[in-house]
Amino acid sequence: MSERIVALLLWSCLLSPLALAKEMDVLSQASAPSMRNIGGHQDGATLLNQQVDLTLADAVYLGLRNNRTIRSAYLDRVTQKYDLLVAEDTFNPKFSINGTYQANRGSADGVRNATLKPSSTLLTEYGTRLNLAWNQELSNANRAGYNRRDGLDLSIIQPLLKGAGWDVTTAPLRLARLNEQANRLNLKAGVAQTISAVISAYRDLLRAQEQLTIVEAALKRANALLDVNRALIAAGRMAEFEIVQTEADIATQELGVEDARNQVDSNRLSLLRLLALDLSARVRASDALQATQISIGRQEALRLAQIQQPNYLATLLGSQQADLNLVVAKSQGLWDVSLVAGANQVRNRYDNDSGNGSRRNWDSYAGVQVQIPIGDPKTRQQEVQARVAVEKQELTIAEARQELERNVNDVVRDLGTRWRQYEISQRAVELSRRKLEIEREKLSAGRSSNFQVLSYENDLRTSENARLNTLIAYLNAQTQLDLTLGTTLETWDIELNDF
């Protein structure tokens, strides 16, 4: 028996450094998401040195690398992984060493006492708890002599009701694993939401740049119209006061240019903040504004969302967590009845004035220990709370399922609507441009008024802005579709690197 006990203690000693190495490995795993194809993306230092064109892929890459929300989420994953490591270690032996040394001096004698107590505990998956300790006590007195006492203590406790059984004992570990799954899903959702925010900010900058281009083109046309007006006045074909309309329109366009430039700077700063770059970095959104039609059926979209949408999947995990909590709560309300058994062996060695020698003693015990609460309603409080939590979780899942279906229907319908609006706006721009050209020709021939040309010029600006807004809205609808279906990371070929 002694050989087996010593072997168990040695095994516990060996497990301790291995567990420490595993813990250090977990602490070193704070990583970051990455794009599988990262060739050619802009570096942050490059952005600070000169004005550069920034593509949407560059913005996504920089967001993955620098965004503070994403970096914070990966730091949280370090503690979350360590929590799982602690839970996984539940059924491994635990080893500890306690020791003391004390020197006493008195008028009668001087004594030096030393104690050493290595101990090990083991919890099995069925609730059995084993405790093993090796006690050593040494006393060495100047006059009283030498005395040494050592021995082994072994105890076993097996719950029969409260805390008994595989389901109850392993519930905390299974809960920890479910929490880990939920944490991974939350990480995926957080990265997807942040990337979607980066994409939206990039397109806002692109929109502002295009609006600046539109208003600058309108200002250029207004100046050209001013030249035409002057020529007509010089030829006596236009009253001189009519030129005031064109000059007022030019002033309005100049005001629009200043406003558009301000909007470009504002949106640039918003994008740089999301990318965690220096706000003085000079960047320009360089992607061409174009779109291709994407169509997906509602049933297919709902099927994808039900198997990939991280927030929805995390809600489903909540049902399993509530069920496990109920199992534990039921067990906590039972009587505390356990089988107990143990044995110990003690050996004494002494060398003093009365002689020297040694003796060995041992004893063992077995029995039952019972603790029964009487008249205490707290014993069922946890179970009642857990049952209510299970029923509420069923309602939460039903609500999440309906909300997911509604969101999918909304985003699929919105995608189709935005595309049709974009097609209509394209036709409106072409017709407005043609209408303005015809009216300019009529003005040159003296068959139209300055007011009519300016009115059609305003129509063209309005239609160009409408086309720009509908195009951006359609592209954002595609991004929202990915976010709703849980396919953002797959669309952008992003790996979470969350091992």
PyMOL commands that set and color helices and strands:
alter all, ss='L'
color gray80, all
select helices_A, chain A and resi 2-27+44-49+56-66+68-88+166-169+171-234+240-274+298-308+310-332+377-444+450-485+488-491
alter helices_A, ss='H'
color red, helices_A
select strands_A, chain A and resi 34-35+52-54+94-105+110-123+129-141+145-159+283-285+336-352+355-371+494-495
alter strands_A, ss='S'
color yellow, strands_A
deselect
rebuild
show_as cartoon
